[in-house]
Amino acid sequence: MVARIFFTYWINRSISTNMSRQPLRVTLCIWLVLFLTAFNALRLFTTIAWRNVLTEYSANPPAWVTALVGGVWLVAGCIVLWSIWWGKKWAGNTLLSAAAGYSVWYWIERLVWQAPRPNWPFAVILNLLLVLFILFVRRALTREAYERKNKNPALE
């Protein structure tokens, strides 16, 4: 019971202190990373639960590839989310690396394993808009870390 009260207090305190100092674009980025992390967690656990069916119908890519990719992006998303949430200096670089890796993986998966679709211009435009948004947020994250270092070096 004491642990539950402490955990609830700690979560509420960290949410109120972190969310109050984050700009809107950083908050939107946190939600984007959280959504993609949850999507990949769902992808991983669904693949594990339905692996026999996926194997029986020769799903493309194979079930083990889908599970592996879901697990990798689940871990990467958790790392990026944690680094942004706690305002680490390297959060911007981690976010940019994860966004580039996710974009590359999306296009490899789309071109290698999926059937051709006529909506590729929409996918290209949306991908570019998301990468531009990530670059915009990255600039805010590095500026925040720089300002925090100069104002109060004891925080880092």
PyMOL commands that set and color helices and strands:
alter all, ss='L'
color gray80, all
select helices_A, chain A and resi 2-21+24-49+51-56+63-85+91-112+120-151+153-155
alter helices_A, ss='H'
color red, helices_A
deselect
rebuild
show_as cartoon
